Amino acid sequence: MARTFTFKKLDAFAAGASSGNPAGVVYLSPEETLCEAEMLQIAQELKGFVSEVGYVRLPKSGRLELRYFSSEREVEFCGHATIAICADILQTRPEWADLEQLTLQINSGELRAYNRMKDEGAVYISAPPPRPNPRVPEPGALAQALGIATAQLNPNAPLAILNGGLETIIVPLDGLETCLGLKPDLETLNIYCQSQGADILICYSNQTVDPASHYRTRVFAPTFGYLEDPATGSGNAALGYHLLNLGVWDGSPLLIEQSGEREAFNRVKLGTQGEGPERRILIGGGAICRIEGIYRLA
């Protein structure tokens, strides 16, 4: 007999003409259960429709239990799905609407979400603590995997690998046109990322279309079964930690435009909280509910 679950399709970080980043969300009551195989099955069935599926349980007011799956495997942390879920709950559940913060339980520990819906139409979530990787990618092999010339990497900024929720290769580019022109091959980039032990790859330029933006980014996630992530929490969090480490960002509000479309980009906000080793990146954005209904699992 089929089981049914509350389901929504939410677009995180949507702004203006952009469509945001789609996340599927399955809400579980305290009595409902899904095993890992069933969570993966749903994500596989939704491949091409959403990037990841978030599974959320609301055991008590102000606290969420979250897990995330792509069509390939479980995802340790999915920023856009977390933003979308928190924004949806704060907008649709009156008993949660006035809470100043939420506690998020994910596989790697506890995070916080901060309610700024009334002032900014946004939720800010704390990224997991940074975990730098001492390995530095070799420029030539990385450029080849991206399908660009080594000269199109920014020689004045370092390559790096850093975990801000996911193991992320950080790639500085020489300008906006290089960033917009990226057309890597899915399988080639997947093989490269696996050889580096990386989950995703973020490319960035300090040249932007909107003068109010600080950086343009593009994020590629071939190890999760798709090429590009149009608006990303964990990838931009890793970039934020990297910029702090380089001393080129003081932690004040940062606006990132993300996507391969010149004008129809998504907006991701970054901030910081705390000082010293306890300093955390805050990822901010809103979400739009596109579809609401029932998911029927056979």
C-alpha positions in Angstrom: 0.0 0.0 0.0 1.3 3.4 -1.0 2.3 5.9 1.7 1.7 9.6 1.3 3.8 12.6 2.6 3.5 16.4 2.5 5.6 17.7 -0.3 6.7 21.1 -1.6 8.9 22.3 -4.4 10.7 25.5 -3.2 13.0 27.8 -5.1 15.7 29.3 -2.9 17.5 32.6 -3.6 15.1 33.5 -6.4 15.4 37.2 -7.3 14.0 39.3 -10.1 14.0 37.4 -13.4 16.0 34.5 -11.9 14.4 31.2 -11.0 16.5 30.4 -7.9 17.6 26.9 -7.0 14.9 24.2 -6.7 14.7 22.0 -3.7 12.2 19.3 -3.0 11.0 19.1 0.6 9.3 16.2 2.4 7.7 17.1 5.7 7.6 14.2 8.2 5.3 14.2 11.2 6.7 12.7 14.5 4.9 9.4 13.6 6.2 9.2 10.0 9.4 7.5 9.0 11.5 7.0 5.9 14.6 4.8 5.7 17.7 6.0 3.8 16.9 3.8 0.8 13.4 5.4 0.5 14.9 8.9 0.9 17.3 8.1 -1.9 14.5 6.6 -4.0 12.5 9.9 -3.8 15.5 12.0 -4.7 16.2 9.7 -7.7 12.6 10.0 -8.9 12.8 13.8 -8.7 16.2 14.0 -10.6 16.1 16.8 -13.1 13.1 18.4 -11.3 15.0 19.5 -8.1 18.7 19.6 -7.2 18.3 17.9 -3.8 15.5 16.8 -1.6 15.4 17.8 2.1 13.6 15.7 4.7 12.5 17.7 7.7 10.9 16.7 11.0 9.4 19.2 13.3 9.5 17.6 16.8 8.9 20.8 18.7 8.7 24.6 18.1 11.9 26.1 17.0 13.8 22.9 16.3 14.2 21.1 13.0 15.7 17.7 12.1 17.1 17.7 8.6 18.6 15.3 6.1 19.4 15.9 2.4 19.7 13.6 -0.6 20.7 14.1 -4.2 19.9 11.5 -6.8 23.3 10.0 -6.2 23.8 9.9 -2.5 23.2 11.6 0.9 24.4 15.2 1.1 26.1 16.2 4.3 24.8 19.8 4.2 22.6 21.6 1.6 22.4 25.3 2.1 19.8 26.2 -0.4 17.4 23.5 0.8 17.9 24.7 4.4 17.2 28.3 3.5 14.1 27.2 1.5 12.8 25.0 4.4 13.3 27.6 7.1 11.7 30.4 5.0 8.7 28.2 4.1 8.1 27.2 7.7 8.4 30.8 9.0 6.0 32.0 6.3 3.4 29.3 6.5 3.2 28.2 10.2 1.9 31.0 12.4 3.2 29.4 15.6 6.8 29.8 14.2 6.5 33.1 12.5 7.7 35.3 15.4 10.6 33.1 16.5 13.9 34.9 16.3 15.9 31.8 15.7 15.6 28.1 14.9 17.8 25.2 15.9 18.8 22.9 13.0 20.0 19.4 13.7 21.9 18.0 10.7 24.2 14.9 10.5 27.3 16.9 11.4 25.8 18.7 14.4 23.7 21.7 15.3 23.3 24.9 13.3 21.2 28.1 13.8 18.8 29.9 11.5 17.9 33.5 12.1 14.5 34.9 11.2 14.8 38.2 9.2 11.7 37.6 7.1 9.9 40.7 8.2 12.8 43.1 7.6 14.6 41.5 4.6 12.4 38.7 3.4 15.3 36.4 4.2 16.5 33.7 6.6 20.1 33.5 7.6 21.6 30.1 8.5 25.0 29.5 10.1 27.3 27.5 8.0 29.2 24.6 9.6 32.7 25.5 11.0 35.4 25.7 8.3 37.7 22.8 7.7 40.7 23.9 5.5 42.5 21.3 3.4 46.3 21.7 3.0 46.2 20.4 -0.5 46.3 22.9 -3.3 45.0 21.9 -6.8 47.4 21.9 -9.6 46.4 24.8 -11.9 46.9 23.1 -15.3 44.9 20.0 -14.4 42.1 22.1 -12.9 41.9 24.4 -15.9 41.8 21.4 -18.2 38.9 19.9 -16.2 37.0 23.2 -16.5 37.7 23.4 -20.2 39.6 26.7 -20.0 43.2 27.9 -20.4 45.4 28.1 -17.3 45.8 31.8 -18.1 42.1 32.3 -17.4 42.7 31.6 -13.7 43.4 34.7 -11.6 47.1 34.7 -11.0 46.7 37.1 -8.1 44.5 34.9 -6.0 45.2 31.4 -4.7 43.4 28.1 -5.5 42.2 26.3 -2.4 40.2 23.5 -1.0 38.0 24.2 2.0 35.0 22.6 3.7 32.2 25.0 4.7 29.6 22.2 4.7 30.9 20.4 1.7 34.5 19.8 0.5 34.8 22.6 -2.0 37.5 23.5 -4.6 37.7 27.3 -4.8 38.7 28.7 -8.2 39.5 32.4 -8.8 39.0 33.5 -12.4 40.4 36.4 -14.4 37.1 38.1 -15.0 33.4 38.0 -15.5 33.5 36.8 -19.1 35.5 33.8 -18.2 33.1 33.0 -15.4 30.0 33.4 -17.7 31.7 31.4 -20.5 32.4 28.2 -18.4 31.0 25.1 -20.1 32.7 22.1 -18.4 31.9 18.5 -19.3 29.9 16.8 -16.6 31.8 13.5 -16.6 35.3 15.1 -17.0 34.6 17.4 -14.0 33.1 14.5 -12.0 36.3 12.5 -12.5 38.4 15.5 -11.5 36.4 16.3 -8.4 36.6 12.7 -7.2 40.4 12.6 -7.8 40.6 15.6 -5.5 38.3 14.2 -2.9 35.9 17.2 -3.5 32.1 17.4 -3.4 31.7 20.6 -5.4 33.7 23.4 -7.1 33.0 27.1 -6.9 34.4 29.6 -9.5 34.4 33.3 -8.8 35.2 36.7 -10.1 35.2 40.1 -8.5 33.7 41.5 -11.7 29.9 41.6 -11.6 26.9 42.7 -13.6 25.2 44.5 -10.8 27.4 47.2 -9.2 25.8 46.4 -5.8 27.2 42.8 -6.0 30.7 42.0 -4.7 31.3 38.7 -6.6 29.9 36.6 -9.4 30.0 32.9 -8.7 29.2 29.6 -10.4 29.1 26.3 -8.6 29.4 22.9 -10.2 28.3 19.7 -8.4 29.0 16.8 -10.7 29.5 14.3 -7.8 25.9 14.7 -6.9 24.6 13.7 -10.4 24.2 17.1 -12.0 26.5 19.8 -13.5 25.6 23.2 -12.1 24.0 24.4 -8.9 22.3 27.8 -9.7 22.3 29.2 -6.2 24.4 27.6 -3.4 24.7 28.0 0.4 27.6 25.6 1.1 29.8 26.7 -1.8 29.4 30.4 -1.2 30.0 29.7 2.5 33.3 28.1 1.6 34.2 31.1 -0.5 33.3 33.4 2.4 35.6 31.5 4.8 38.4 31.6 2.1 38.0 35.4 1.7 38.2 35.9 5.4 41.4 33.7 5.5 42.9 35.9 2.8 42.1 39.1 4.6 40.2 40.5 1.6 36.8 40.5 3.4 36.2 42.0 6.8 32.9 40.1 7.4 30.5 43.0 6.6 27.5 42.1 4.5 28.4 40.6 1.2 26.2 40.2 -1.9 26.9 37.5 -4.4 25.3 37.1 -7.8 25.3 33.5 -9.0 24.5 31.7 -12.2 25.8 31.4 -15.8 23.1 33.8 -17.0 24.5 37.4 -17.4 21.3 39.2 -16.2 19.1 36.5 -14.7 21.3 35.8 -11.7 20.3 34.6 -8.2 21.3 36.6 -5.1 23.0 35.0 -2.1 23.8 37.1 1.0 26.7 36.4 3.2 27.5 37.8 6.7 29.4 36.7 9.7 28.8 36.0 13.4 31.3 35.8 16.3 35.0 36.4 16.4 38.2 34.4 16.2 38.0 30.6 15.9 34.3 30.8 16.6 33.5 33.0 13.7 30.9 31.5 11.4 29.6 32.5 8.0 25.9 33.4 7.8 24.1 32.5 4.5 21.0 34.6 3.7 18.1 34.3 1.3 14.5 33.7 0.8 12.4 31.2 -1.1 9.3 30.9 -3.2 6.9 27.9 -3.0 6.1 26.8 -6.6 4.3 23.5 -5.9 2.5 22.1 -2.9 0.9 18.7 -2.6 1.3 15.1 -1.6 4.1 12.7 -2.5 3.0 9.2 -3.0 5.6 6.5 -2.3 4.8 3.1 -3.6 
